[in-house]
Amino acid sequence: MAQIPSSVIPLRKLLDKKYGSILCYPSPTKRSVEARIRELSRLSIVAIDFAGPVKLGSVHLLGKGTSSVVVIGITKSGKVALKIRRVDSRRRDTGKEVRTLRLVNRLKLGPRILGSTRNIISMELIGGKAIIEWVESLRGIGSTKRLRGMIQELLRQCLVLDGAGIDHGELSNLRKHVIIDGDLVTLIDF
């Protein structure tokens, strides 16, 4: 039987202060953590894999922004990305972002939304590298052509969004908002 990595924490253990501080960042209470665990359960999450390039205290995650943190959720079907609203966010809930992401998905762009609650969005986990890391990794014959193709695809997606009246709002800094897997370009964080 394969051993579960220590970064994978089942829902019942998320009450631990170390993990609750992520679910209800930056100021958790026992009650708020319990409520977030119920929301995770409604989204069919069985565990969270605290892994990723960002470190918050001693816990790793995929990302941290001004209104949310992003972690890897585990369902019976596989891994998903979970965008969890910070308790100090100016946003009252995830509603506006969910509506925008659904519009984006209809255009066949962005990570596919899988479900949502008042405080959590479950979506397709996008593999690959951040745009800067991807560009820095380009080497050898054909790298200029691949870079040109990526830029053209990124601009095409921006034109599609613009044509639909959708303003991403943060594409002036692509660093955190474009993921590239092979030649597949995905805009994230709507």
Sequence and secondary structure as in RCSB ss.txt:
>XXXX:A:sequence
MAQIPSSVIPLRKLLDKKYGSILCYPSPTKRSVEARIRELSRLSIVAIDFAGPVKLGSVHLLGKGTSSVVVIGIT
KSGKVALKIRRVDSRRRDTGKEVRTLRLVNRLKLGPRILGSTRNIISMELIGGKAIIEWVESLRGIGSTKRLRGM
IQELLRQCLVLDGAGIDHGELSNLRKHVIIDGDLVTLIDF
>XXXX:A:secstr
     TTEEEGGGTTSHHHHHHHTTTS  HHHHHHHHHHHHHTT  EEE  SSEEETTEEESEE SSEEEEEEEE
TTEEEEEEEE TT S SSSHHHHHHHHHHHHTT SS EEEE SSEEEEE   SEEHHHHHHH  STTHHHHHHHH
HHHHHHHHHHHHHTT   S TT GGGTEEEETTEEEE   
